[in-house]
Amino acid sequence: MVVPPLIKYRDQFAPNVNFKADIEHLNEEDRQADLRMRKVDLILATVPLEEHGYHNKLLFEQQLVVVCRKDHPRIKDSITQDQFFAEQHLLWKTQRMDNYIMDSLLIDKLPQRKEAYATGSICNSIMMAAQMDWLCVTGVWHSKMMSKMLPLTILPLPFESHPLPVYMTWHHSQQSDTGHQWLKQIFEEVTQDLTSLYL
């Protein structure tokens, strides 16, 4: 989500700057150590790092939506809570709180979904939802992007949920570095449009 607008900005305003992105950190210890040792400048994550010596800034939030194929036999232009839980689901697994994305953001406790398939790739989930009668819960950005290429119906969740947050985290030792301040400012600027995206 962030790399395309970041590179577009870089190419226009700072063509001599190089960015290097790495895979997500699979445990909290590695995330803290890489920031503390300055192996990385920033980490983007859906959970803030609350330990002493680290700073977090909410960059943007994504509304969660339900995705299904356009010609779904039962789901058309709307979906009820009963319909939602009656269907089979593609579950999006993440490292967020060792939980599925939707479950970690629910406001009220709800019934378990019928698991048809679980994957760590939201793009795989959406592609499968476009071809089968399974439902998928995803962020609105991914659903809108994929709906340009796939026959999808995008609907609001039939219950309350917090939006999916994305935080920028850095270590206190970088706080006064002017280059680091510039980098944080650029991330805030290039993600502004992601904040205002709603269904």
TORKEFI-505959 format. One record per atom (N, C-alpha, C): x, y, z; atom name. Coordinates in Angstrom, 1 decimal, m for minus. Layout:
// TORKEFI-505959
GUVEX:X:Y:Z:atomo
GUVEX:X:Y:Z:CA;
...
// end
This chain:
// TORKEFI-505959
GUVEX:X:Y:Z:atomo
GUVEX:0.8:m1.2:0.0:N;
GUVEX:0.0:0.0:0.0:CA;
GUVEX:0.9:1.3:0.0:C;
GUVEX:1.9:1.2:0.7:N;
GUVEX:2.7:2.4:1.0:CA;
GUVEX:3.9:2.6:m0.1:C;
GUVEX:4.4:1.5:m0.6:N;
GUVEX:5.6:1.6:m1.5:CA;
GUVEX:5.3:2.4:m2.8:C;
GUVEX:4.2:2.1:m3.5:N;
GUVEX:4.0:2.9:m4.8:CA;
GUVEX:3.9:4.4:m4.6:C;
GUVEX:3.1:5.0:m3.6:N;
GUVEX:3.2:6.4:m3.4:CA;
GUVEX:4.5:6.9:m2.9:C;
GUVEX:5.2:6.1:m2.1:N;
GUVEX:6.5:6.5:m1.6:CA;
GUVEX:7.5:6.6:m2.7:C;
GUVEX:7.6:5.7:m3.6:N;
GUVEX:8.5:5.7:m4.7:CA;
GUVEX:8.2:6.8:m5.7:C;
GUVEX:6.9:7.1:m5.9:N;
GUVEX:6.4:8.2:m6.8:CA;
GUVEX:6.9:9.5:m6.2:C;
GUVEX:6.8:9.7:m4.9:N;
GUVEX:7.3:10.9:m4.3:CA;
GUVEX:8.8:11.0:m4.4:C;
GUVEX:9.5:9.9:m4.1:N;
GUVEX:11.0:9.8:m4.2:CA;
GUVEX:11.5:10.2:m5.6:C;
GUVEX:10.8:9.6:m6.6:N;
GUVEX:11.2:9.9:m8.0:CA;
GUVEX:11.1:11.4:m8.4:C;
GUVEX:10.0:12.0:m7.8:N;
GUVEX:9.8:13.4:m8.1:CA;
GUVEX:10.6:14.4:m7.3:C;
GUVEX:10.8:14.1:m6.0:N;
GUVEX:11.4:15.1:m5.2:CA;
GUVEX:12.8:14.8:m4.6:C;
GUVEX:13.1:13.5:m4.6:N;
GUVEX:14.4:13.1:m4.0:CA;
GUVEX:15.0:11.9:m4.7:C;
GUVEX:15.3:12.0:m6.0:N;
GUVEX:15.7:10.9:m6.9:CA;
GUVEX:17.0:10.2:m6.4:C;
GUVEX:17.8:10.8:m5.6:N;
GUVEX:19.1:10.2:m5.2:CA;
GUVEX:18.9:9.4:m3.9:C;
GUVEX:17.7:9.4:m3.4:N;
GUVEX:17.5:8.6:m2.1:CA;
GUVEX:17.1:7.2:m2.5:C;
GUVEX:17.7:6.2:m1.7:N;
GUVEX:17.4:4.8:m1.9:CA;
GUVEX:16.7:4.3:m0.7:C;
GUVEX:15.6:3.5:m0.9:N;
GUVEX:14.8:2.9:0.1:CA;
GUVEX:15.1:1.4:0.1:C;
GUVEX:15.2:0.8:1.2:N;
GUVEX:15.3:m0.7:1.3:CA;
GUVEX:14.2:m1.2:2.2:C;
GUVEX:13.3:m2.0:1.7:N;
GUVEX:12.2:m2.6:2.5:CA;
GUVEX:12.6:m4.1:2.8:C;
GUVEX:12.2:m4.5:4.0:N;
GUVEX:12.5:m5.9:4.4:CA;
GUVEX:11.2:m6.6:4.8:C;
GUVEX:11.3:m7.9:5.0:N;
GUVEX:10.1:m8.7:5.3:CA;
GUVEX:9.6:m8.3:6.7:C;
GUVEX:8.4:m8.6:7.1:N;
GUVEX:7.9:m8.3:8.4:CA;
GUVEX:8.6:m9.1:9.5:C;
GUVEX:8.7:m8.5:10.6:N;
GUVEX:9.4:m9.1:11.8:CA;
GUVEX:8.4:m10.1:12.4:C;
GUVEX:8.8:m11.4:12.6:N;
GUVEX:7.9:m12.4:13.0:CA;
GUVEX:7.8:m12.5:14.5:C;
GUVEX:8.7:m11.7:15.2:N;
GUVEX:8.5:m11.7:16.7:CA;
GUVEX:8.9:m10.3:17.2:C;
GUVEX:8.4:m10.0:18.4:N;
GUVEX:8.5:m8.6:18.9:CA;
GUVEX:10.0:m8.3:19.3:C;
GUVEX:10.7:m9.3:19.7:N;
GUVEX:12.1:m9.1:20.1:CA;
GUVEX:12.9:m8.6:18.9:C;
GUVEX:12.8:m9.2:17.7:N;
GUVEX:13.5:m8.8:16.6:CA;
GUVEX:13.1:m7.4:16.1:C;
GUVEX:11.9:m7.0:16.3:N;
GUVEX:11.4:m5.7:15.9:CA;
GUVEX:12.1:m4.7:16.8:C;
GUVEX:12.1:m4.9:18.1:N;
GUVEX:12.7:m4.0:19.0:CA;
GUVEX:14.2:m3.9:18.8:C;
GUVEX:14.9:m5.0:18.6:N;
GUVEX:16.3:m5.0:18.4:CA;
GUVEX:16.8:m4.3:17.2:C;
GUVEX:16.1:m4.5:16.1:N;
GUVEX:16.5:m3.9:14.8:CA;
GUVEX:16.3:m2.4:14.9:C;
GUVEX:15.3:m1.9:15.6:N;
GUVEX:15.1:m0.4:15.7:CA;
GUVEX:16.2:0.1:16.7:C;
GUVEX:16.4:m0.6:17.8:N;
GUVEX:17.4:m0.1:18.8:CA;
GUVEX:18.8:m0.1:18.2:C;
GUVEX:19.2:m1.1:17.4:N;
GUVEX:20.5:m1.2:16.8:CA;
GUVEX:20.6:m0.4:15.5:C;
GUVEX:19.6:0.3:15.1:N;
GUVEX:19.5:1.1:13.9:CA;
GUVEX:19.8:0.3:12.6:C;
GUVEX:19.4:m0.9:12.7:N;
GUVEX:19.4:m1.7:11.5:CA;
GUVEX:18.3:m1.3:10.5:C;
GUVEX:17.2:m0.8:11.1:N;
GUVEX:16.1:m0.2:10.3:CA;
GUVEX:15.8:1.2:10.9:C;
GUVEX:15.3:2.0:10.0:N;
GUVEX:14.9:3.4:10.5:CA;
GUVEX:13.5:3.4:11.1:C;
GUVEX:12.6:2.7:10.4:N;
GUVEX:11.2:2.7:10.7:CA;
GUVEX:10.6:1.3:10.5:C;
GUVEX:9.6:1.0:11.3:N;
GUVEX:8.8:m0.2:11.1:CA;
GUVEX:7.3:0.2:11.0:C;
GUVEX:6.6:m0.4:10.0:N;
GUVEX:5.2:m0.2:9.9:CA;
GUVEX:4.5:m1.5:10.4:C;
GUVEX:3.6:m1.3:11.3:N;
GUVEX:2.9:m2.5:11.9:CA;
GUVEX:1.5:m2.1:12.3:C;
GUVEX:0.7:m3.1:12.5:N;
GUVEX:m0.7:m2.8:12.9:CA;
GUVEX:m0.9:m2.8:14.4:C;
GUVEX:0.2:m3.0:15.1:N;
GUVEX:0.2:m3.0:16.6:CA;
GUVEX:1.4:m2.0:17.0:C;
GUVEX:1.1:m1.0:17.8:N;
GUVEX:2.2:m0.1:18.3:CA;
GUVEX:3.1:m0.8:19.2:C;
GUVEX:4.4:m0.3:19.3:N;
GUVEX:5.4:m0.9:20.2:CA;
GUVEX:5.4:0.0:21.4:C;
GUVEX:4.9:m0.6:22.5:N;
GUVEX:4.6:0.2:23.7:CA;
GUVEX:5.8:0.3:24.7:C;
GUVEX:6.9:m0.4:24.4:N;
GUVEX:8.0:m0.5:25.3:CA;
GUVEX:8.7:0.9:25.4:C;
GUVEX:9.3:1.1:26.6:N;
GUVEX:10.0:2.4:26.8:CA;
GUVEX:11.1:2.6:25.8:C;
GUVEX:11.3:3.8:25.2:N;
GUVEX:12.3:4.1:24.3:CA;
GUVEX:11.9:4.1:22.8:C;
GUVEX:10.6:3.7:22.6:N;
GUVEX:10.1:3.6:21.2:CA;
GUVEX:8.9:4.6:21.0:C;
GUVEX:8.8:5.1:19.8:N;
GUVEX:7.8:6.1:19.5:CA;
GUVEX:6.9:5.5:18.4:C;
GUVEX:5.6:5.8:18.5:N;
GUVEX:4.6:5.3:17.5:CA;
GUVEX:3.8:6.5:17.0:C;
GUVEX:3.5:6.4:15.7:N;
GUVEX:2.5:7.4:15.2:CA;
GUVEX:1.6:6.6:14.3:C;
GUVEX:0.3:6.9:14.5:N;
GUVEX:m0.8:6.3:13.6:CA;
GUVEX:m0.7:6.9:12.3:C;
GUVEX:m0.3:6.1:11.2:N;
GUVEX:m0.2:6.7:9.9:CA;
GUVEX:m1.6:6.7:9.2:C;
GUVEX:m2.3:5.6:9.2:N;
GUVEX:m3.6:5.6:8.6:CA;
GUVEX:m4.4:4.4:9.1:C;
GUVEX:m5.7:4.4:8.8:N;
GUVEX:m6.5:3.3:9.2:CA;
GUVEX:m7.3:2.8:8.0:C;
GUVEX:m7.6:1.5:8.0:N;
GUVEX:m8.4:0.9:6.9:CA;
GUVEX:m9.7:0.3:7.4:C;
GUVEX:m10.8:0.7:6.8:N;
GUVEX:m12.1:0.1:7.1:CA;
GUVEX:m12.1:m1.3:6.7:C;
GUVEX:m12.6:m2.2:7.5:N;
GUVEX:m12.8:m3.6:7.0:CA;
GUVEX:m14.1:m3.8:6.2:C;
GUVEX:m14.1:m4.6:5.2:N;
GUVEX:m15.2:m4.9:4.4:CA;
GUVEX:m15.3:m6.4:4.1:C;
GUVEX:m16.5:m6.8:3.6:N;
GUVEX:m16.7:m8.2:3.2:CA;
GUVEX:m16.6:m8.2:1.7:C;
GUVEX:m15.9:m9.2:1.2:N;
GUVEX:m15.8:m9.4:m0.3:CA;
GUVEX:m16.3:m10.8:m0.7:C;
GUVEX:m17.1:m10.8:m1.8:N;
GUVEX:m17.5:m12.1:m2.4:CA;
GUVEX:m17.6:m11.9:m3.9:C;
GUVEX:m17.8:m13.0:m4.6:N;
GUVEX:m17.8:m12.9:m6.1:CA;
GUVEX:m19.1:m12.3:m6.5:C;
GUVEX:m19.0:m11.6:m7.7:N;
GUVEX:m20.2:m10.8:m8.2:CA;
GUVEX:m21.4:m11.6:m8.3:C;
GUVEX:m21.3:m12.9:m8.8:N;
GUVEX:m22.5:m13.7:m9.0:CA;
GUVEX:m22.7:m14.7:m7.9:C;
GUVEX:m22.4:m14.3:m6.7:N;
GUVEX:m22.7:m15.2:m5.5:CA;
GUVEX:m24.2:m15.5:m5.5:C;
GUVEX:m24.5:m16.8:m5.2:N;
GUVEX:m25.9:m17.2:m5.3:CA;
GUVEX:m26.8:m16.7:m4.2:C;
GUVEX:m26.2:m16.3:m3.0:N;
GUVEX:m27.0:m15.8:m1.9:CA;
GUVEX:m26.7:m14.4:m1.5:C;
GUVEX:m25.5:m13.9:m1.7:N;
GUVEX:m25.1:m12.5:m1.3:CA;
GUVEX:m25.2:m11.6:m2.5:C;
GUVEX:m26.0:m10.6:m2.4:N;
GUVEX:m26.2:m9.7:m3.5:CA;
GUVEX:m25.7:m8.2:m3.2:C;
GUVEX:m26.6:m7.3:m2.9:N;
GUVEX:m26.3:m5.9:m2.7:CA;
GUVEX:m26.1:m5.6:m1.2:C;
GUVEX:m26.4:m6.5:m0.3:N;
GUVEX:m26.3:m6.3:1.1:CA;
GUVEX:m26.1:m7.7:1.8:C;
GUVEX:m25.7:m7.6:3.1:N;
GUVEX:m25.5:m8.8:3.8:CA;
GUVEX:m25.9:m8.6:5.3:C;
GUVEX:m26.6:m9.6:5.8:N;
GUVEX:m27.0:m9.5:7.2:CA;
GUVEX:m26.0:m10.3:8.1:C;
GUVEX:m26.0:m10.1:9.4:N;
GUVEX:m25.1:m10.8:10.2:CA;
GUVEX:m25.4:m12.4:10.1:C;
GUVEX:m26.7:m12.8:10.1:N;
GUVEX:m27.0:m14.2:9.9:CA;
GUVEX:m26.4:m14.8:8.6:C;
GUVEX:m26.6:m14.0:7.5:N;
GUVEX:m26.0:m14.5:6.3:CA;
GUVEX:m24.5:m14.6:6.3:C;
GUVEX:m23.9:m13.6:7.0:N;
GUVEX:m22.4:m13.6:7.1:CA;
GUVEX:m21.9:m14.9:7.8:C;
GUVEX:m22.5:m15.3:8.9:N;
GUVEX:m22.0:m16.4:9.7:CA;
GUVEX:m22.5:m17.7:9.1:C;
GUVEX:m23.5:m17.7:8.2:N;
GUVEX:m24.0:m18.9:7.5:CA;
GUVEX:m23.0:m19.4:6.4:C;
GUVEX:m22.2:m18.5:5.9:N;
GUVEX:m21.4:m18.8:4.7:CA;
GUVEX:m20.0:m19.3:5.2:C;
GUVEX:m19.3:m20.0:4.2:N;
GUVEX:m17.9:m20.4:4.5:CA;
GUVEX:m17.0:m19.2:4.3:C;
GUVEX:m15.9:m19.2:5.0:N;
GUVEX:m15.0:m18.0:5.0:CA;
GUVEX:m13.6:m18.3:4.6:C;
GUVEX:m12.9:m17.4:3.9:N;
GUVEX:m11.5:m17.4:3.8:CA;
GUVEX:m10.9:m16.5:4.9:C;
GUVEX:m10.1:m17.1:5.7:N;
GUVEX:m9.6:m16.3:6.9:CA;
GUVEX:m8.2:m15.8:6.6:C;
GUVEX:m8.0:m14.5:6.9:N;
GUVEX:m6.7:m13.8:6.7:CA;
GUVEX:m5.9:m13.9:8.0:C;
GUVEX:m4.9:m14.7:8.0:N;
GUVEX:m4.0:m14.8:9.2:CA;
GUVEX:m2.9:m13.8:9.2:C;
GUVEX:m2.7:m13.2:10.3:N;
GUVEX:m1.6:m12.2:10.4:CA;
GUVEX:m0.9:m12.4:11.7:C;
GUVEX:0.2:m11.6:11.9:N;
GUVEX:0.9:m11.6:13.2:CA;
GUVEX:0.3:m10.7:14.2:C;
GUVEX:m0.8:m10.0:13.8:N;
GUVEX:m1.4:m9.0:14.7:CA;
GUVEX:m2.1:m9.7:15.8:C;
GUVEX:m1.5:m9.5:17.0:N;
GUVEX:m2.0:m10.1:18.3:CA;
GUVEX:m2.2:m11.6:18.1:C;
GUVEX:m1.4:m12.3:17.3:N;
GUVEX:m1.5:m13.7:17.1:CA;
GUVEX:m2.9:m14.1:16.8:C;
GUVEX:m3.5:m13.4:15.9:N;
GUVEX:m5.0:m13.5:15.6:CA;
GUVEX:m5.3:m13.3:14.2:C;
GUVEX:m6.5:m13.7:13.8:N;
GUVEX:m7.0:m13.3:12.5:CA;
GUVEX:m7.4:m11.8:12.6:C;
GUVEX:m7.2:m11.1:11.5:N;
GUVEX:m7.4:m9.7:11.4:CA;
GUVEX:m8.7:m9.3:12.0:C;
GUVEX:m9.8:m9.8:11.5:N;
GUVEX:m11.1:m9.4:11.9:CA;
GUVEX:m11.3:m9.7:13.4:C;
GUVEX:m10.9:m10.8:13.9:N;
GUVEX:m11.2:m11.2:15.3:CA;
GUVEX:m10.5:m10.2:16.2:C;
GUVEX:m9.3:m9.7:15.8:N;
GUVEX:m8.6:m8.8:16.7:CA;
GUVEX:m9.2:m7.3:16.7:C;
GUVEX:m10.1:m7.1:15.8:N;
GUVEX:m10.7:m5.7:15.7:CA;
GUVEX:m12.2:m5.6:16.1:C;
GUVEX:m12.8:m6.8:16.4:N;
GUVEX:m14.2:m6.8:16.7:CA;
GUVEX:m14.5:m5.9:18.0:C;
GUVEX:m15.6:m5.3:18.0:N;
GUVEX:m16.1:m4.6:19.2:CA;
GUVEX:m16.8:m5.5:20.2:C;
GUVEX:m17.7:m6.3:19.6:N;
GUVEX:m18.4:m7.3:20.5:CA;
GUVEX:m18.0:m8.7:20.1:C;
GUVEX:m18.1:m9.6:21.0:N;
GUVEX:m17.8:m11.0:20.8:CA;
GUVEX:m18.9:m11.6:19.9:C;
GUVEX:m18.4:m12.3:18.8:N;
GUVEX:m19.4:m12.8:17.8:CA;
GUVEX:m19.1:m14.3:17.6:C;
GUVEX:m20.0:m15.0:16.9:N;
GUVEX:m19.8:m16.4:16.7:CA;
GUVEX:m18.6:m16.7:15.9:C;
GUVEX:m18.0:m17.9:15.9:N;
GUVEX:m16.9:m18.3:15.1:CA;
GUVEX:m17.4:m18.4:13.7:C;
GUVEX:m16.5:m18.0:12.7:N;
GUVEX:m16.8:m18.2:11.3:CA;
GUVEX:m16.5:m19.6:10.9:C;
GUVEX:m17.2:m20.1:9.8:N;
GUVEX:m17.0:m21.4:9.2:CA;
GUVEX:m15.7:m21.3:8.4:C;
GUVEX:m14.7:m21.9:8.8:N;
GUVEX:m13.4:m21.7:8.1:CA;
GUVEX:m13.3:m22.7:6.9:C;
GUVEX:m13.2:m22.1:5.7:N;
GUVEX:m13.1:m22.9:4.5:CA;
GUVEX:m11.6:m23.0:4.1:C;
GUVEX:m10.8:m21.9:4.4:N;
GUVEX:m9.4:m21.9:4.0:CA;
GUVEX:m8.8:m20.7:4.7:C;
GUVEX:m7.6:m20.9:5.2:N;
GUVEX:m6.8:m19.8:5.9:CA;
GUVEX:m5.5:m19.5:5.2:C;
GUVEX:m5.2:m18.3:5.0:N;
GUVEX:m3.9:m17.9:4.3:CA;
GUVEX:m3.4:m16.6:4.9:C;
GUVEX:m2.1:m16.4:4.8:N;
GUVEX:m1.4:m15.2:5.2:CA;
GUVEX:m1.4:m14.1:4.2:C;
GUVEX:m1.9:m14.5:3.0:N;
GUVEX:m1.9:m13.5:1.9:CA;
GUVEX:m3.3:m13.0:1.6:C;
GUVEX:m3.6:m11.7:1.8:N;
GUVEX:m4.9:m11.2:1.6:CA;
GUVEX:m5.2:m11.2:0.1:C;
GUVEX:m4.2:m11.0:m0.8:N;
GUVEX:m4.5:m11.1:m2.2:CA;
GUVEX:m5.0:m12.4:m2.7:C;
GUVEX:m4.3:m13.5:m2.1:N;
GUVEX:m4.8:m14.9:m2.4:CA;
GUVEX:m6.3:m15.0:m2.0:C;
GUVEX:m6.6:m14.5:m0.8:N;
GUVEX:m8.0:m14.7:m0.3:CA;
GUVEX:m9.0:m14.0:m1.2:C;
GUVEX:m8.6:m12.8:m1.7:N;
GUVEX:m9.6:m12.1:m2.5:CA;
GUVEX:m9.7:m12.8:m3.9:C;
GUVEX:m8.6:m13.3:m4.4:N;
GUVEX:m8.6:m14.0:m5.7:CA;
GUVEX:m9.5:m15.2:m5.6:C;
GUVEX:m9.4:m15.9:m4.5:N;
GUVEX:m10.2:m17.1:m4.3:CA;
GUVEX:m11.7:m16.8:m4.1:C;
GUVEX:m11.9:m15.7:m3.4:N;
GUVEX:m13.3:m15.3:m3.1:CA;
GUVEX:m14.0:m14.9:m4.4:C;
GUVEX:m13.2:m14.4:m5.4:N;
GUVEX:m13.8:m14.0:m6.7:CA;
GUVEX:m14.2:m15.2:m7.5:C;
GUVEX:m13.7:m16.4:m7.2:N;
GUVEX:m14.0:m17.6:m8.0:CA;
GUVEX:m14.9:m18.6:m7.2:C;
GUVEX:m15.1:m18.4:m6.0:N;
GUVEX:m15.9:m19.4:m5.2:CA;
GUVEX:m17.0:m18.7:m4.4:C;
GUVEX:m17.8:m19.5:m3.7:N;
GUVEX:m18.9:m18.9:m2.9:CA;
GUVEX:m18.4:m18.6:m1.4:C;
GUVEX:m17.1:m18.5:m1.2:N;
GUVEX:m16.6:m18.2:0.1:CA;
GUVEX:m16.5:m16.7:0.3:C;
GUVEX:m16.7:m16.2:1.5:N;
GUVEX:m16.6:m14.8:1.9:CA;
GUVEX:m15.2:m14.5:2.4:C;
GUVEX:m14.8:m13.2:2.2:N;
GUVEX:m13.4:m12.8:2.7:CA;
GUVEX:m13.6:m11.4:3.4:C;
GUVEX:m13.0:m11.3:4.5:N;
GUVEX:m13.0:m9.9:5.2:CA;
GUVEX:m11.6:m9.4:5.0:C;
GUVEX:m11.6:m8.1:4.4:N;
GUVEX:m10.3:m7.5:4.1:CA;
GUVEX:m10.4:m6.0:4.3:C;
GUVEX:m9.3:m5.3:4.1:N;
GUVEX:m9.3:m3.8:4.2:CA;
GUVEX:m9.9:m3.3:2.9:C;
GUVEX:m10.5:m2.1:3.0:N;
GUVEX:m11.1:m1.5:1.8:CA;
GUVEX:m10.1:m1.2:0.7:C;
GUVEX:m8.9:m0.9:1.0:N;
GUVEX:m7.9:m0.6:m0.1:CA;
GUVEX:m7.7:m1.8:m0.9:C;
GUVEX:m7.4:m2.9:m0.3:N;
GUVEX:m7.1:m4.2:m1.1:CA;
GUVEX:m8.3:m4.6:m1.9:C;
GUVEX:m9.5:m4.5:m1.3:N;
GUVEX:m10.7:m4.9:m2.0:CA;
GUVEX:m11.0:m4.0:m3.3:C;
GUVEX:m10.8:m2.7:m3.1:N;
GUVEX:m11.0:m1.8:m4.3:CA;
GUVEX:m9.9:m2.0:m5.3:C;
GUVEX:m8.7:m2.2:m4.9:N;
GUVEX:m7.6:m2.4:m5.9:CA;
GUVEX:m7.9:m3.7:m6.7:C;
GUVEX:m8.2:m4.8:m6.0:N;
GUVEX:m8.5:m6.1:m6.7:CA;
GUVEX:m9.8:m6.1:m7.5:C;
GUVEX:m10.7:m5.2:m7.1:N;
GUVEX:m12.0:m5.2:m7.8:CA;
GUVEX:m11.8:m4.6:m9.2:C;
GUVEX:m10.7:m3.9:m9.5:N;
GUVEX:m10.4:m3.4:m10.8:CA;
GUVEX:m10.1:m4.5:m11.8:C;
GUVEX:m9.7:m5.7:m11.2:N;
GUVEX:m9.2:m6.8:m12.1:CA;
GUVEX:m10.1:m8.0:m11.9:C;
GUVEX:m10.9:m8.1:m10.8:N;
GUVEX:m11.7:m9.3:m10.5:CA;
GUVEX:m13.2:m8.9:m10.3:C;
GUVEX:m14.1:m9.8:m10.7:N;
GUVEX:m15.5:m9.6:m10.5:CA;
GUVEX:m16.0:m9.7:m9.0:C;
GUVEX:m15.9:m8.7:m8.3:N;
GUVEX:m16.1:m8.7:m6.8:CA;
GUVEX:m17.3:m7.8:m6.4:C;
GUVEX:m18.0:m8.3:m5.4:N;
GUVEX:m18.9:m7.4:m4.6:CA;
GUVEX:m18.3:m7.0:m3.3:C;
GUVEX:m18.3:m5.7:m3.0:N;
GUVEX:m17.7:m5.2:m1.7:CA;
GUVEX:m18.8:m4.7:m0.9:C;
GUVEX:m18.9:m5.2:0.3:N;
GUVEX:m20.0:m4.8:1.2:CA;
GUVEX:m19.5:m4.4:2.6:C;
GUVEX:m20.2:m3.5:3.3:N;
GUVEX:m19.8:m3.2:4.7:CA;
GUVEX:m20.0:m4.4:5.6:C;
GUVEX:m19.2:m4.5:6.6:N;
GUVEX:m19.4:m5.6:7.6:CA;
GUVEX:m20.8:m5.4:8.3:C;
GUVEX:m21.5:m6.5:8.5:N;
GUVEX:m22.9:m6.4:9.1:CA;
GUVEX:m22.8:m6.3:10.6:C;
GUVEX:m21.7:m5.8:11.2:N;
GUVEX:m21.6:m5.6:12.6:CA;
GUVEX:m20.4:m4.6:12.8:C;
GUVEX:m20.3:m4.2:14.1:N;
GUVEX:m19.3:m3.1:14.3:CA;
GUVEX:m17.9:m3.7:14.5:C;
GUVEX:m16.9:m2.9:13.9:N;
GUVEX:m15.5:m3.3:14.0:CA;
GUVEX:m14.7:m2.1:14.1:C;
GUVEX:m13.6:m2.2:14.8:N;
GUVEX:m12.6:m1.1:14.7:CA;
GUVEX:m11.9:m1.1:13.4:C;
GUVEX:m11.5:0.0:12.9:N;
GUVEX:m10.7:0.0:11.6:CA;
GUVEX:m9.3:m0.6:11.9:C;
GUVEX:m8.7:m1.1:10.8:N;
GUVEX:m7.3:m1.7:10.9:CA;
GUVEX:m6.3:m0.6:10.9:C;
GUVEX:m5.6:m0.4:12.0:N;
GUVEX:m4.6:0.7:12.1:CA;
GUVEX:m3.2:0.3:11.5:C;
GUVEX:m2.5:1.2:11.0:N;
GUVEX:m1.1:1.0:10.6:CA;
GUVEX:m0.3:2.1:11.3:C;
GUVEX:0.7:1.7:12.1:N;
GUVEX:1.5:2.6:12.9:CA;
GUVEX:2.9:2.6:12.3:C;
GUVEX:3.5:3.8:12.4:N;
GUVEX:5.0:4.0:12.1:CA;
GUVEX:5.7:4.0:13.5:C;
GUVEX:6.7:3.1:13.6:N;
GUVEX:7.4:3.0:14.9:CA;
GUVEX:8.9:3.3:14.7:C;
GUVEX:9.5:4.0:15.6:N;
GUVEX:11.0:4.2:15.5:CA;
GUVEX:11.5:4.3:17.0:C;
GUVEX:12.9:4.2:17.0:N;
GUVEX:13.6:4.2:18.3:CA;
GUVEX:13.9:5.7:18.7:C;
GUVEX:13.9:5.9:20.0:N;
GUVEX:14.2:7.2:20.6:CA;
GUVEX:15.5:7.8:20.1:C;
GUVEX:16.5:7.0:19.9:N;
GUVEX:17.8:7.4:19.4:CA;
GUVEX:17.8:8.1:18.1:C;
GUVEX:16.7:7.9:17.3:N;
GUVEX:16.6:8.6:16.0:CA;
GUVEX:15.8:9.9:16.1:C;
GUVEX:15.3:10.2:17.2:N;
GUVEX:14.3:11.3:17.4:CA;
GUVEX:14.8:12.6:16.9:C;
GUVEX:16.1:13.0:17.1:N;
GUVEX:16.6:14.3:16.7:CA;
GUVEX:17.3:14.3:15.4:C;
GUVEX:17.4:13.2:14.7:N;
GUVEX:18.2:13.1:13.4:CA;
GUVEX:17.3:13.8:12.3:C;
GUVEX:17.9:14.8:11.6:N;
GUVEX:17.1:15.5:10.7:CA;
GUVEX:16.7:14.7:9.5:C;
GUVEX:17.6:13.7:9.0:N;
GUVEX:17.2:12.8:7.9:CA;
GUVEX:16.1:11.9:8.3:C;
GUVEX:16.1:11.5:9.6:N;
GUVEX:15.0:10.6:10.1:CA;
GUVEX:13.7:11.4:10.2:C;
GUVEX:13.8:12.7:10.6:N;
GUVEX:12.6:13.5:10.7:CA;
GUVEX:12.0:13.7:9.3:C;
GUVEX:12.9:13.9:8.3:N;
GUVEX:12.4:14.1:6.9:CA;
GUVEX:11.7:12.8:6.4:C;
GUVEX:12.3:11.6:6.8:N;
GUVEX:11.7:10.4:6.3:CA;
GUVEX:10.3:10.2:6.9:C;
GUVEX:10.1:10.5:8.2:N;
GUVEX:8.8:10.3:8.9:CA;
GUVEX:7.8:11.3:8.2:C;
GUVEX:8.2:12.5:7.9:N;
GUVEX:7.4:13.4:7.3:CA;
GUVEX:6.9:12.9:5.9:C;
GUVEX:7.8:12.3:5.2:N;
GUVEX:7.4:11.8:3.9:CA;
GUVEX:6.4:10.7:4.0:C;
GUVEX:6.6:9.8:5.0:N;
GUVEX:5.6:8.7:5.2:CA;
GUVEX:4.3:9.2:5.5:C;
GUVEX:4.2:10.3:6.4:N;
GUVEX:2.9:10.9:6.7:CA;
GUVEX:2.3:11.5:5.5:C;
GUVEX:3.1:12.1:4.6:N;
GUVEX:2.5:12.8:3.4:CA;
GUVEX:2.0:11.8:2.4:C;
GUVEX:2.8:10.7:2.1:N;
GUVEX:2.4:9.8:1.1:CA;
GUVEX:1.2:8.9:1.5:C;
GUVEX:0.9:8.8:2.8:N;
GUVEX:m0.2:7.9:3.2:CA;
GUVEX:m1.5:8.7:3.5:C;
GUVEX:m1.5:10.0:3.3:N;
GUVEX:m2.7:10.8:3.5:CA;
GUVEX:m3.9:10.3:2.8:C;
GUVEX:m3.7:9.9:1.5:N;
GUVEX:m4.9:9.4:0.7:CA;
GUVEX:m5.4:8.0:1.2:C;
GUVEX:m4.5:7.3:1.9:N;
GUVEX:m4.9:6.0:2.4:CA;
GUVEX:m5.8:6.1:3.6:C;
GUVEX:m5.6:7.2:4.3:N;
GUVEX:m6.4:7.5:5.5:CA;
GUVEX:m7.9:7.8:5.1:C;
GUVEX:m8.1:8.5:4.0:N;
GUVEX:m9.4:9.0:3.7:CA;
GUVEX:m10.2:8.0:2.8:C;
GUVEX:m9.7:6.8:2.6:N;
GUVEX:m10.3:5.8:1.7:CA;
GUVEX:m11.4:5.0:2.5:C;
GUVEX:m12.7:5.2:2.0:N;
GUVEX:m13.8:4.4:2.6:CA;
GUVEX:m14.6:3.8:1.6:C;
GUVEX:m15.4:2.8:2.0:N;
GUVEX:m16.3:2.2:1.0:CA;
GUVEX:m17.4:3.1:0.7:C;
// end
